């Protein structure tokens, strides 16, 4: 019983770590605190990886790859004593997402279509075409966002890096998700009339 109560708490903590990565890195680098924060982050990423292994669905491989990238950067950072490597985590996330989304364009069902079918299994033909286009839009987003994440990491300005990777990119991603979902609902509604 107690174990089941802890699990949701650990899941939330590991999800917050993923979202808060830029702020943790900013704090650790600006306050010289990564010596204790880095092992904690790696441990939470390992816990996250274990949780993801129990998941099913189209996003499982994506989340596993992102967690593995974070673990690899934590280990490399610790071994090489180069904490600036952690700044490249947002780039790694964008590369993983780009590979998964772009790779799915060569399958019968692009990733956005698979996700849409979780909610609406019988997608009309127009919605299927639309989801392929949206998958392409996400690919362009990941290219642009990844490029900007790389530039902020190379530039080395922690305030700029944190603002882009911890706030602006999330706002743009959320806006794209919400806008895409609203348009998809309209396409499906129009086609099912």
C-alpha positions in Angstrom: 0.0 0.0 0.0 2.7 2.4 0.9 4.7 1.6 -2.2 1.8 2.6 -4.5 1.6 6.0 -2.7 5.2 6.6 -3.3 5.1 5.8 -6.9 2.9 8.7 -8.1 5.1 11.1 -6.0 8.2 9.8 -7.6 6.6 10.0 -11.1 5.7 13.6 -10.4 9.1 14.4 -9.1 10.8 12.9 -12.1 8.4 14.7 -14.5 9.2 18.0 -12.8 12.9 17.3 -13.2 12.4 16.9 -16.9 10.5 20.2 -17.1 12.7 22.0 -14.7 16.0 20.8 -16.1 17.0 24.3 -17.4 16.4 25.8 -14.0 18.2 23.1 -12.1 21.2 23.4 -14.4 21.1 27.2 -14.1 21.0 27.0 -10.3 23.7 24.3 -10.2 26.1 26.2 -12.5 25.5 29.7 -11.0 25.7 28.5 -7.4 28.5 25.8 -7.9 26.1 23.2 -6.6 26.2 20.5 -9.3 28.5 18.3 -7.2 25.4 17.2 -5.2 22.7 18.1 -7.7 24.2 16.0 -10.6 23.9 12.6 -8.8 20.4 13.4 -7.7 19.4 14.3 -11.2 21.0 11.1 -12.6 19.2 9.0 -10.0 15.8 10.6 -10.8 16.4 10.1 -14.5 17.2 6.4 -13.8 13.9 6.2 -11.8 12.1 7.8 -14.7 13.6 5.3 -17.1 12.3 2.4 -15.0 8.9 4.0 -14.9 8.9 4.5 -18.7 9.7 0.8 -19.3 6.3 -0.1 -17.8 4.5 2.3 -20.2 2.9 1.3 -23.6 2.1 3.5 -26.5 3.9 5.5 -29.2 5.7 7.8 -26.9 7.5 5.1 -24.8 10.6 5.0 -27.0 10.8 8.8 -27.2 10.7 9.1 -23.4 13.2 6.3 -22.9 15.6 8.0 -25.4 15.2 11.4 -23.7 15.9 9.9 -20.2 18.9 8.0 -21.6 20.3 11.2 -23.1 19.9 12.9 -19.7 21.7 10.1 -17.9 24.5 10.0 -20.5 25.0 13.8 -20.1 25.0 13.5 -16.3 27.6 10.7 -16.4 29.8 12.5 -19.0 29.5 15.7 -17.1 30.6 14.1 -13.9 33.5 12.0 -15.5 34.8 14.9 -17.6 34.2 17.5 -14.9 32.6 19.6 -17.6 29.3 20.7 -16.4 28.7 22.8 -19.5 27.8 19.5 -21.2 24.5 19.6 -19.3 23.5 22.6 -21.4 23.2 20.3 -24.4 20.3 18.3 -22.9 17.6 20.5 -24.7 19.4 19.9 -28.0 19.5 16.1 -27.3 15.7 16.2 -26.6 15.0 18.0 -29.8 17.2 15.6 -31.8 15.4 12.6 -30.3 12.0 14.1 -31.0 13.1 15.1 -34.6 14.3 11.6 -35.3 11.1 10.0 -34.0 8.7 12.3 -35.7 10.7 12.4 -39.0 11.2 8.6 -38.9 7.5 8.1 -38.5 6.8 9.9 -41.8 8.2 6.8 -43.6 5.7 4.5 -41.8 2.0 3.9 -42.6 1.0 6.0 -39.6 3.0 9.1 -38.6 3.4 9.7 -34.9 0.7 12.4 -34.7 -1.7 10.1 -36.4 -1.0 7.3 -33.9 -1.5 9.8 -31.0 -4.7 11.1 -32.6 -6.0 7.5 -33.0 -5.7 7.0 -29.3 -8.6 9.4 -28.9 -10.4 8.9 -32.2 -9.7 5.4 -33.7 -11.7 6.0 -36.9 -10.0 9.1 -38.3 -11.4 10.4 -41.6 -9.1 10.6 -44.6 -8.8 14.4 -44.3 -7.7 14.0 -40.7 -5.1 11.4 -41.7 -3.7 13.8 -44.3 -3.8 16.5 -41.7 -1.9 14.5 -39.1 0.9 13.8 -41.6 1.2 17.5 -42.3 1.3 18.2 -38.5 4.0 15.7 -38.1 6.0 17.6 -40.7 5.3 20.9 -38.8 6.6 19.3 -35.6 9.8 18.3 -37.5 10.4 21.9 -38.5 9.7 23.0 -34.9 12.3 20.6 -33.6 14.9 21.7 -36.1 14.4 25.4 -35.2 14.1 24.8 -31.5 17.1 22.4 -31.5 19.2 25.0 -33.4 18.3 27.7 -30.9 19.0 25.3 -28.0 22.4 24.6 -29.5 23.1 28.3 -30.1 22.2 29.2 -26.5 24.4 26.4 -25.2 27.4 27.4 -27.3 26.9 31.1 -26.4 27.1 30.3 -22.7 24.9 33.0 -21.4 23.0 31.2 -18.6 20.2 33.7 -18.4 19.5 33.5 -22.1 19.9 29.7 -22.1 17.5 29.3 -19.1 15.0 31.8 -20.6 14.9 30.0 -24.0 15.1 26.4 -22.8 13.1 26.8 -19.6 10.4 29.2 -20.7 10.1 30.3 -24.3 10.5 26.9 -25.9 7.9 25.4 -23.6 5.5 28.3 -24.3 6.0 27.8 -28.1 5.6 24.0 -27.8 2.4 24.4 -25.7 1.0 27.0 -28.2 1.8 24.6 -31.1 0.1 21.7 -29.3 -3.0 23.6 -28.4 -3.3 25.1 -31.8 -2.8 21.8 -33.5 -5.4 20.1 -31.3 -8.0 22.8 -31.9 -7.5 22.6 -35.7 -7.5 18.8 -35.6 -10.9 18.9 -33.7 -12.3 21.1 -36.4 -11.0 18.9 -39.2 -12.5 15.8 -37.6 -15.8 17.5 -36.9 -16.1 18.9 -40.4 -15.3 15.4 -41.9 -17.8 13.5 -39.7 -20.7 15.7 -40.6 
